[in-house]
């Protein structure tokens, strides 16, 4: 088996989901994917770290400074004889690029659509063998704004497993009864827009109360979200499930009809294709060349204006009233998933890219660590002082274009 390292922090979220799905699906093509963690693990649950190491090919790289961690990453690359290193928004990993062994192919995978992420992707552009865009917007941004060469750029959308595979999960028809909505992801308002959920739900239940919202995930704004739900007397319409395993998530989605994605911005949106895999209709913010590239509006999903809770609520009411249309669109979403977003399709594209890199001469790197750029490892302090509402307003204006 040929070995690839992926610099990632153990935990929950889209990046971890991507890692787990790719790790399982790439083995069929003769590639073994290893998780390499350079971030502090002090604040993580011990079970999360244990499972990362025990079940997910995880390696914790220790060190009391960015340079020491970079040395540890380089040593792992040599000892494991890695063919390639996959990077996604990791500062220590990016700072290590020019110091890696020559034989290690560097692959930069974009996860978002904000400049700070792209700047990490392209900082050492001349040492990167391949760039992976997961959405059409990322591909266009990398090519047009950041001048990534076309021959280095690969468009590989996320893929997930078939959530309806196996006899234990059954497809749920939506022709009558309770309308089950779902939100799946981190419970943060910055970017994800979770504090829009109470406003959407409040407007929706004015006409019809046969609604249930299943909220799956956790995050820094969980208590704010619960407070807003209580303040608006929406408790009886909501179920908080917390973080769930993949199998538990499949079981919850099997109960649902519509997935809500009220994000202000997304690099891709794995929960959208998880819903489509489950035969659930995604109802998402229209983010140009991202969600409108995944979803065919009015066919395999419905798109709403970013931040417009009335638009979301009106479309839920319409679907609740027109169950036949909802049912038809759910089946379309399922077919769209099978045609474009399966784990096997994603793995096949990564295999094609890695095989192409095998046939090329590697780029010369291996500069001494005396030239290590420590400034890359510092997160700009001003970011934490910008209020969420300012970030979301900017995103609303920027990413609908």
KEFIVEX-897141 format. One record per residue (C-alpha): x, y, z; residue number from 1. Coordinates in Angstrom, 2 decimals. Example, Ala and Ser with C-alpha at 12.3 -4.5 7.8 and 13.67 -1.06 7.14 Angstrom:
2
       x       y       z   i
   12.30   -4.50    7.80   1
   13.67   -1.06    7.14   2
// end
This chain:
401
       x       y       z   i
    0.00    0.00    0.00   1
    1.27    3.46   -0.91   2
    1.03    5.97    1.95   3
   -0.44    9.47    2.11   4
   -0.37   11.73    5.17   5
   -3.21   14.16    5.85   6
   -2.47   16.95    8.31   7
   -5.66   17.20   10.36   8
   -6.86   17.74   13.92   9
   -8.94   14.94   15.45  10
  -12.51   16.00   16.04  11
  -15.91   16.46   14.51  12
  -16.86   18.43   11.43  13
  -16.67   18.42    7.66  14
  -12.88   18.01    7.48  15
  -12.94   14.98    9.78  16
  -15.85   13.47    7.82  17
  -13.92   13.95    4.59  18
  -10.82   12.31    6.09  19
  -12.72    9.26    7.34  20
  -14.62    8.75    4.08  21
  -11.52    9.18    1.91  22
   -9.43    6.93    4.17  23
  -11.91    4.06    3.84  24
  -12.55    4.47    0.12  25
   -8.92    4.97   -1.03  26
   -7.81    1.58    0.31  27
   -9.62   -0.06   -2.62  28
   -7.16    1.68   -4.93  29
   -4.05    0.67   -2.96  30
   -3.58    3.90   -0.96  31
   -3.37    4.14    2.83  32
   -4.29    7.51    4.36  33
   -2.82    8.54    7.74  34
   -3.97   11.42    9.93  35
   -1.15   13.64   11.22  36
   -2.09   16.05   13.99  37
    0.11   19.12   14.62  38
   -2.45   21.03   16.72  39
   -2.72   21.07   20.55  40
   -4.90   18.24   21.87  41
   -5.30   19.48   25.47  42
   -8.88   20.66   24.95  43
  -10.07   17.53   23.16  44
  -12.03   14.71   24.73  45
   -9.65   11.80   25.52  46
  -11.96    9.42   23.62  47
  -11.67   11.58   20.48  48
   -7.86   11.45   20.59  49
   -7.87    7.72   21.42  50
  -10.20    6.88   18.51  51
   -8.14    9.07   16.16  52
   -5.02    7.05   16.95  53
   -6.60    3.62   17.32  54
   -9.18    3.56   14.54  55
   -8.21    6.28   12.07  56
   -4.49    5.76   11.38  57
   -3.84    8.85   13.52  58
   -0.44   10.14   14.67  59
   -0.06   12.94   17.26  60
    3.00   15.07   16.46  61
    4.48   16.53   19.62  62
    6.61   19.62   20.13  63
    6.74   22.75   22.26  64
    7.03   25.15   19.32  65
    6.05   25.31   15.62  66
    9.64   24.50   14.60  67
    9.72   21.39   16.82  68
    6.37   20.25   15.41  69
    7.64   20.87   11.90  70
   10.67   18.70   12.69  71
    8.31   15.99   13.94  72
    6.22   16.19   10.77  73
    9.33   15.90    8.59  74
   10.55   12.91   10.61  75
    7.16   11.17   10.22  76
    7.28   11.74    6.44  77
   10.70   10.10    6.30  78
   10.02    7.24    8.70  79
    6.68    6.30    7.11  80
    8.08    6.83    3.60  81
    5.05    8.89    2.64  82
    4.40    9.38   -1.05  83
    2.37   12.53   -0.47  84
    1.18   15.04    2.12  85
   -2.37   16.42    1.90  86
   -2.90   19.83    3.53  87
   -6.10   21.71    4.37  88
   -5.79   25.09    6.13  89
   -3.03   23.91    8.47  90
   -0.51   26.57    9.39  91
    2.31   24.34   10.65  92
    1.82   22.01    7.71  93
    2.01   24.94    5.28  94
    5.11   26.38    6.97  95
    6.77   22.95    6.67  96
    6.26   22.62    2.89  97
    9.68   23.92    1.69  98
   11.48   21.78    4.29  99
    9.87   18.44    3.41 100
   11.85   15.59    1.85 101
   11.96   15.99   -1.93 102
   10.10   12.72   -2.57 103
    6.98   13.86   -0.65 104
    4.41   15.23   -3.08 105
    2.47   18.16   -1.59 106
   -1.27   18.39   -2.29 107
   -3.17   21.50   -1.13 108
   -6.91   20.93   -0.73 109
   -9.12   24.00   -0.35 110
  -11.89   23.78    2.24 111
  -13.39   27.27    2.22 112
  -13.95   30.26   -0.04 113
  -12.41   32.98    2.11 114
   -9.09   34.67    1.26 115
   -7.33   33.55    4.45 116
   -7.73   29.88    3.42 117
   -6.65   30.43   -0.16 118
   -3.57   32.36    0.97 119
   -2.38   29.35    2.96 120
   -3.07   27.08   -0.02 121
   -0.90   29.14   -2.38 122
    1.74   30.57   -0.01 123
    4.35   28.06   -1.21 124
    2.70   27.53   -4.58 125
    5.94   26.63   -6.36 126
    6.47   23.62   -4.05 127
    2.90   22.25   -4.37 128
    2.42   19.44   -6.88 129
   -1.40   19.54   -6.98 130
   -4.28   21.74   -5.82 131
   -7.71   20.23   -5.10 132
  -10.84   22.35   -5.40 133
  -14.02   20.80   -3.99 134
  -16.42   23.24   -5.68 135
  -16.62   25.21   -8.89 136
  -16.08   28.46   -6.98 137
  -12.83   27.23   -5.49 138
  -11.62   26.11   -8.90 139
  -12.37   29.52  -10.45 140
  -10.88   31.43   -7.51 141
   -7.66   29.41   -7.52 142
   -7.25   29.72  -11.28 143
   -8.32   33.33  -11.81 144
   -7.43   35.11   -8.56 145
   -4.45   33.10   -7.36 146
   -3.00   32.06  -10.73 147
   -2.74   28.35  -10.02 148
   -1.65   26.55  -13.19 149
   -4.43   24.56  -14.87 150
   -2.35   21.40  -15.08 151
   -1.93   21.43  -11.29 152
   -5.60   22.07  -10.50 153
   -8.07   19.23   -9.88 154
  -11.80   19.65   -9.29 155
  -12.78   16.81   -6.94 156
  -16.09   17.29   -5.09 157
  -16.70   15.61   -1.78 158
  -18.28   12.19   -1.71 159
  -19.96   10.24    1.06 160
  -21.14    6.69    1.58 161
  -24.63    5.62    0.50 162
  -26.78    6.34    3.56 163
  -29.53    4.05    2.29 164
  -27.23    1.05    1.72 165
  -28.09   -1.97    3.85 166
  -31.44   -3.34    5.00 167
  -31.49   -1.49    8.35 168
  -32.23    1.95    6.77 169
  -35.45    2.49    4.85 170
  -36.38    5.41    2.60 171
  -39.15    7.51    4.19 172
  -41.99    8.85    2.08 173
  -43.18   12.38    2.83 174
  -46.73   12.20    1.55 175
  -48.43   12.80    4.91 176
  -48.04   13.39    8.64 177
  -45.32   15.27   10.50 178
  -42.80   17.22    8.41 179
  -39.34   16.51    9.83 180
  -36.63   19.10    9.28 181
  -32.94   18.64   10.10 182
  -29.86   20.75   10.71 183
  -26.53   18.88   10.70 184
  -23.22   20.56   11.51 185
  -21.36   22.78   13.92 186
  -23.58   24.96   16.09 187
  -21.88   28.26   15.36 188
  -23.47   31.38   13.96 189
  -20.36   32.75   12.23 190
  -20.64   31.36    8.73 191
  -23.08   28.55    9.56 192
  -25.96   30.87   10.52 193
  -27.43   28.63   13.24 194
  -29.12   31.56   15.00 195
  -31.31   31.93   11.92 196
  -32.95   28.57   12.74 197
  -35.31   29.90   15.47 198
  -36.44   32.72   13.16 199
  -37.12   30.28   10.32 200
  -38.98   27.90   12.61 201
  -41.04   30.66   14.27 202
  -42.27   31.89   10.89 203
  -42.92   28.36    9.63 204
  -45.12   27.16   12.51 205
  -47.41   30.21   12.28 206
  -49.40   28.42    9.57 207
  -48.93   24.75   10.41 208
  -47.54   23.20   13.57 209
  -46.92   19.70   12.17 210
  -43.17   20.46   12.15 211
  -40.24   18.88   13.99 212
  -36.66   20.17   13.77 213
  -33.83   17.71   14.52 214
  -30.56   19.49   15.40 215
  -27.42   17.35   15.15 216
  -24.05   18.72   16.27 217
  -22.43   20.93   18.89 218
  -20.54   24.19   18.99 219
  -19.82   27.46   20.75 220
  -23.27   28.93   20.02 221
  -25.28   25.93   21.24 222
  -26.46   27.66   24.41 223
  -27.37   30.84   22.51 224
  -29.40   28.73   20.09 225
  -31.23   26.95   22.91 226
  -31.93   30.28   24.60 227
  -33.45   31.72   21.40 228
  -35.59   28.62   20.94 229
  -36.87   28.87   24.53 230
  -37.45   32.62   24.27 231
  -39.68   32.07   21.23 232
  -41.54   29.11   22.83 233
  -40.28   26.71   20.17 234
  -39.02   23.97   22.51 235
  -41.73   21.49   21.57 236
  -40.74   21.70   17.91 237
  -37.02   20.98   18.46 238
  -34.90   17.96   19.38 239
  -31.19   18.44   20.15 240
  -29.30   15.22   19.40 241
  -25.72   16.39   20.07 242
  -22.80   14.83   18.18 243
  -23.54   11.47   16.63 244
  -21.65    8.61   14.98 245
  -22.12    8.00   11.27 246
  -24.58    5.18   11.92 247
  -26.55    7.30   14.40 248
  -26.64   10.15   11.89 249
  -27.98    7.78    9.24 250
  -30.75    6.72   11.61 251
  -31.75   10.32   12.34 252
  -31.70   11.41    8.71 253
  -33.86    8.41    7.85 254
  -36.64   10.14    9.84 255
  -36.35   13.46    8.03 256
  -37.72   15.14    4.92 257
  -35.80   18.41    4.53 258
  -32.27   19.52    5.49 259
  -31.82   23.20    6.38 260
  -28.52   24.83    5.41 261
  -28.80   28.53    6.35 262
  -25.06   29.22    5.89 263
  -23.64   32.62    5.03 264
  -20.75   30.89    3.26 265
  -19.58   27.34    2.52 266
  -16.62   25.86    0.71 267
  -18.77   22.86   -0.18 268
  -21.28   21.64    2.43 269
  -20.91   17.92    3.16 270
  -24.24   17.83    5.00 271
  -25.96   18.64    1.69 272
  -24.76   15.47    0.01 273
  -25.34   13.44    3.18 274
  -28.96   14.55    2.94 275
  -29.16   13.75   -0.77 276
  -27.66   10.33   -0.05 277
  -30.47    9.77    2.47 278
  -33.19   10.82    0.03 279
  -33.72   14.12    1.85 280
  -34.35   17.44    0.12 281
  -31.68   20.11    0.82 282
  -33.02   23.64    1.41 283
  -29.91   25.80    1.36 284
  -28.58   29.33    1.05 285
  -27.73   30.18   -2.54 286
  -23.94   30.57   -2.52 287
  -22.77   31.17   -6.06 288
  -20.79   28.34   -7.66 289
  -21.02   26.31   -4.44 290
  -24.55   25.33   -3.39 291
  -26.03   26.22   -6.78 292
  -23.40   23.93   -8.34 293
  -24.32   21.00   -6.06 294
  -28.10   21.56   -6.12 295
  -30.26   22.00   -9.21 296
  -32.69   24.57   -7.86 297
  -36.30   23.37   -8.03 298
  -35.23   19.87   -9.10 299
  -32.86   18.23   -6.59 300
  -33.16   20.89   -3.91 301
  -34.26   24.46   -3.26 302
  -32.06   27.52   -2.85 303
  -32.88   30.56   -0.71 304
  -31.48   34.06   -0.40 305
  -28.59   34.19    2.08 306
  -29.82   35.26    5.51 307
  -33.46   35.58    4.40 308
  -35.45   33.69    7.04 309
  -38.79   34.57    5.42 310
  -37.65   33.02    2.13 311
  -36.62   29.82    3.96 312
  -39.92   29.69    5.87 313
  -42.08   30.31    2.80 314
  -40.40   27.49    0.92 315
  -40.86   25.10    3.85 316
  -44.56   26.02    3.96 317
  -44.86   25.42    0.22 318
  -43.27   21.98    0.48 319
  -45.37   21.10    3.52 320
  -48.51   21.94    1.56 321
  -47.34   20.20   -1.64 322
  -46.10   16.82   -0.43 323
  -46.21   15.28   -3.91 324
  -43.71   17.86   -5.20 325
  -41.56   17.35   -2.10 326
  -41.54   13.59   -2.68 327
  -40.56   13.96   -6.33 328
  -37.71   16.36   -5.50 329
  -36.41   14.07   -2.75 330
  -36.09   11.25   -5.26 331
  -34.33   13.64   -7.67 332
  -31.87   14.57   -4.91 333
  -31.13   10.91   -4.31 334
  -30.47   10.32   -8.01 335
  -28.22   13.39   -8.18 336
  -26.16   12.01   -5.28 337
  -25.72    8.63   -6.99 338
  -24.67   10.34  -10.23 339
  -22.10   12.77   -8.77 340
  -21.23   12.50   -5.09 341
  -20.54    8.93   -3.95 342
  -17.44    8.01   -1.95 343
  -16.33    5.67   -4.74 344
  -16.44    8.49   -7.31 345
  -14.41   10.79   -5.04 346
  -11.80    8.09   -4.34 347
  -11.46    7.26   -8.03 348
  -10.67   10.92   -8.79 349
   -8.07   11.11   -6.00 350
   -6.53    7.89   -7.29 351
   -6.34    9.37  -10.78 352
   -4.63   12.49   -9.43 353
   -2.15   10.53   -7.27 354
   -1.33    8.18  -10.14 355
   -0.65   11.20  -12.37 356
    1.74   12.57   -9.73 357
    3.55    9.23   -9.62 358
    4.46    9.69  -13.26 359
    5.95   13.16  -12.74 360
    9.31   14.28  -11.38 361
    8.96   15.51   -7.81 362
    9.65   19.16   -6.97 363
   12.88   20.04   -5.21 364
   12.30   21.09   -1.59 365
   14.26   20.13    1.55 366
   15.42   23.61    2.62 367
   17.03   23.85    6.05 368
   14.80   24.68    9.04 369
   16.96   27.72    9.72 370
   14.72   29.36    7.10 371
   11.48   28.23    8.81 372
    8.75   30.91    8.60 373
    7.26   31.02   12.10 374
    5.00   33.96   11.24 375
    2.84   31.61    9.13 376
    1.93   29.68   12.29 377
    0.38   32.66   14.07 378
   -3.36   33.25   13.72 379
   -4.07   36.98   13.26 380
   -5.42   38.22   16.62 381
   -7.81   40.76   15.08 382
  -10.07   37.99   13.73 383
  -11.50   37.06   17.11 384
  -12.56   40.67   17.78 385
  -14.69   41.05   14.64 386
  -18.34   40.51   15.67 387
  -20.21   37.60   14.08 388
  -22.88   39.91   12.67 389
  -20.23   41.90   10.76 390
  -18.63   38.73    9.37 391
  -22.03   37.33    8.37 392
  -23.16   40.59    6.77 393
  -19.95   40.79    4.74 394
  -20.36   37.15    3.70 395
  -24.01   37.71    2.74 396
  -22.96   40.48    0.36 397
  -19.79   38.80   -0.90 398
  -20.82   35.22   -1.57 399
  -24.17   35.74   -3.26 400
  -22.36   37.38   -6.19 401
// end
